[in-house]
Amino acid sequence: MPSKTAQPASPAQTTTSAKLPVKTFNLGRIKAAVWENEADQRKFYNVTFARIYMDDAKNYRDTDSFGRDDLLLLAKLADQAHTFIFERRAELKSEQTE
């Protein structure tokens, strides 16, 4: 059950840019978003995690605060994101060698 004291994720996290994540994973009310970025002509990846909850006005919100019961789901999503990033990097590497 979401906590009434949960704080919404900061605007910088929810609107980092107009770009969309390259992949999003969901397990229940926990989500992971994989972001692809480029610097110095090299791609790198970041992952953000959020818990979805409904506020008193019945609007869906995200928070970056997790409870005890969320931690296993968070770990499973981190594993999925990790696997995706390694597969994505291998895919990009094979495209460059062709």
N, C-alpha and C positions, 0 to 999 in steps of 0.2 A: 504494500500500500504506500503511495507516495506521501512523503512528509509535507505537512503544511508549511514547514520552514524552508523547504527546498528553494534554492535561488536559481533563477533562470540563467542559462549560459550567457556569457558576455556577448554583446553585439559583434565584437571582433571575431568571435568563434563562429557565430551563426551566419555572418555575412562577410566571410573572409574576402570574397571577390565574386564576380559574376560567374566564375567557373563552377561547375558541378563536380562532385566527387566522381572518380572513375569507377568506383564500386561502393555499394552500401550493403552491409550485412545487418540483419535484424534477428534477434532472439527474444521473443516476448516484447517487453517494453524497453529493452536495451538495444542500441544501435551503434554500429561502427561505420565510419565513412573514411574511405581511402582517397587521399588527394595526391594528384600527380603534379609536381612542380619542376621547373627547369631553371638552372643557374649555371653559368659558364659552359653552356652547351651540354650539360649532363642532367639527366632526369633523376629526381629523387622523390620519395614518397613519405607522407605523413599520415597519421591516423588520428581521427578525433572520435571520442566516445560520448554518448549522451543517453540519458534516461528520459523517456517520454512520460509525461503525466498530464492530467487534466486539472486545470485550475478551478476556482470556485465559480467562474463565469462559464464553465463547460468548454473552454478553449484548450486545445492541446498545446503544451509547452515542452521545451527541452531543458534539462539541467545537467550539469557535469558533477553532480553529487550522487554518490551511490551508497546504498545500504548494504548490510551484511549479506542479505539474500540475493543481491545483485552481483556479487563478486565472482561467483562461478560462471555466470553467463558472460560477464565482462572478460574473464579469462578465455572462454571458448571463442568469443568474438575476436579477441586479440590473436588467437591461434589461426583463425580463418583469415584474418587480414594479413598476418605474417606469411601464410602459405600463398595467398593471392599475390602479394608483392614479389615473392621469389619467382613465381610462375610468370608474372608479367615481365620481370627483368630478363628472364631466360627467353621469353618470346621476343622481346625487343632486340636482344643480343643476336638471336638467330636470324631476324629480319635484316640486321646490319651486315651479316656475313654472306647473305645471298646475293 
